[in-house]
Amino acid sequence: MAYEMIVLTNMLIAILFAQSLNLITGFCGQVSLGHAAFLGIGAYTSAMLTKSGLPLVATFIPAMVIAGTIGLFVGAASLRVRHDFLAITTMGVSFLFTGIIRKQDMLGGEMGIAGIPSPEGGRVGLLLMALCLTILFIIVMIYIKRSWMGYVFDSIAEDEDTASIIGIDVRRFKLFAFILGTAGAGLAGALYAHQVRFIGPDSFGFVESVTVLSMVIVGGIGSIWGVTIAAALLSVMPQFFQVIDDYKLLVYGMLLFLAMRFLPEGLGGLTKTFRKDRGQT
Amino acid sequence: MLDVNNITCRYGPVTALHDADFTLEGGEVLALVGTNGAGKSTLVMSIAGHIIPEHGNIVLDGEDITNIPPYQRASRGIGLVPEGRRLFPDLTVKENLITGGYVLPRTSESQRLEHVFEIFPRLYERANQLAGSLSGGEQQMLAFGRAIMLRPRVMLIDEISLGLMPSVIIECYAVLENLRSQNIAVILVDQNSDAALAFADKAIWLETGYVKWQGKAKHCPLLKESIVS
C-alpha cells in the first residue's frame, strides 16, 4: 500500500508541475526550458522552512511567493525575447539555478539537503495535500480558460504580434502567466521536497525541465485534460517499468518525436479528432 | 477630434515619415495615397501607437496621446484594421470579435457583439466557425467587425481592398459609409487610390516619407478625372 501511495503522490506532483508549465507554454505560448528551476526554488524554500520547525502547510505560500517573484523577474527579462531565444534564455535560468545552488553552503551545496522532516499526517497526509492542491490548481486553470481572460490567452498563444496590434496589453498577460505558472511550480516543489525528503541541485536540472516539457507536449499544449493524462502516465511509467529507468530520457525523446509526428496537438488533440470523426459520420 | 501635429517617424537611421500634419473631425474620411514605402502604414501605425514619433504630437479630443501605449489608445476608441487583416485563424469568429473589444468593460460586450452582427449578418451566421475557414471577403468583414468592437471614434484601415474581389470592395466601402454616418473619423489606405480618393473627404499624398500634396480628396492630382465626374 505504501508503495502505491508513493507512486500516486508522485503522479499528483507531476500533474501539478506539468499544469504549471502548461499555463505558461500552453495558455500563453511561451516555451520554457527552465521550469525545473522553479520547482527547485519551491522545494528549497519549503525544505529550509520545515527544517527550521514550520509545518509543511505553512510553507506552501512562501514557496509560491518566492518562486513566483523570481518568475516575475525571469518573465520580465524574457519579454524581450521569443520563440527559440526564449527557450535558450529559460534554459539558462535552469543552469543558473543549479550553478548557484551548488555554491551555497547554506543550502547544502553539492550535497543537497537531507533529512527533510516527514510531513504532518505522514504519507497519507502528503497524498491528500497533493490531491487537494492539484485539483485546486486545475480548477484555477479551467476557470482561466473559460473566463474572459481565456480568450486573450488564446489570442496571444496564437499570434502575439497581432494581439498587440489590435490593442491587447500582451506583456501584462505574459507576466501574469509567468507569475502564476512559476508559483505553481514552487508549490509542486514544496510537495516534492517532502515526498523524496532529500533534495540536491541535480534534482532540478535541465533533464527535469525537458521531462516536464515533454509531458505538456505529449498531452497537447494548452489542453488541461491531455496534460493531466500525459503527466500521470509519464510519471508512473519509469516506476512500473524499472528497466527503462536508465533509458528514461531516450523514451521521453522518442515520445516527443512521436507526438510531433503523429499527434501534433497531443493527447488533447485526440478528442478533437474523435469529435470531428463523429461529426462527419 | 484627431489632431496630428507635425509628426516625424524613424526606423533607426531611416526617417520614414516627415512632418505629417492634419486634423480630422468625426464623420470625415482621410485617404492616404502613395506608392509602397511612402510612409502610409507608418502614419497609421503611429496613430495606433505602435510607432512612437520622434517629433510632433497626436491629440485625440484635446488629450495628448503621443506617448500612451496601443492598448490605452484602443480603449480611447482608436480602432485598427491592420494590413493583411491579421485575424486569429484558429479562433472562432466570435472569439476574434471578443479579443478585438477586450480593452472595454465586459458588461457592454454582448451589446457590442450585437451591433457588429447587425452590420455584418454574415458574421452572425458564422459566429462559431473558425476565422481561417472564412472567405477573403468575410475575413475582411471580420477584421472590420473586430475593430468596431472597440466602439471606435477613429478607425484606421490599412489596405482596405488588398486581395479582394471588386464586389467585396464595394461592400467594404458600404461599411465605411455606415461608419461615416455614425460620426466616426476614418483614415483609409488603399492600393486602389482612385476608389479611396473618390470616397474620402480629405487626402494626403505621400512619397518617400514626404507629404507631396494635401487637401480635399476631389482635388487630388492623383485622382483620374473620369471618377470625379
Chai-1 contact restraints between the chains, C-beta under 6 A:
chainA,res_idxA,chainB,res_idxB,connection_type,confidence,min_distance_angstrom,max_distance_angstrom,comment,restraint_id
A,W148,B,R106,contact,1.0,0.0,6.0,A-B,restraint_1
A,Y151,B,E95,contact,1.0,0.0,6.0,A-B,restraint_2
A,Y151,B,I98,contact,1.0,0.0,6.0,A-B,restraint_3
A,Y151,B,T99,contact,1.0,0.0,6.0,A-B,restraint_4
A,V152,B,Y102,contact,1.0,0.0,6.0,A-B,restraint_5
A,D154,B,L91,contact,1.0,0.0,6.0,A-B,restraint_6
A,S155,B,F88,contact,1.0,0.0,6.0,A-B,restraint_7
A,S155,B,T99,contact,1.0,0.0,6.0,A-B,restraint_8
A,E158,B,F88,contact,1.0,0.0,6.0,A-B,restraint_9
A,E158,B,D90,contact,1.0,0.0,6.0,A-B,restraint_10
A,T162,B,R86,contact,1.0,0.0,6.0,A-B,restraint_11
A,I165,B,P82,contact,1.0,0.0,6.0,A-B,restraint_12
A,I166,B,G100,contact,1.0,0.0,6.0,A-B,restraint_13
A,G167,B,P70,contact,1.0,0.0,6.0,A-B,restraint_14
A,G167,B,Y71,contact,1.0,0.0,6.0,A-B,restraint_15
A,G167,B,A74,contact,1.0,0.0,6.0,A-B,restraint_16
A,G167,B,V103,contact,1.0,0.0,6.0,A-B,restraint_17
A,I168,B,Y102,contact,1.0,0.0,6.0,A-B,restraint_18
A,D169,B,Y71,contact,1.0,0.0,6.0,A-B,restraint_19
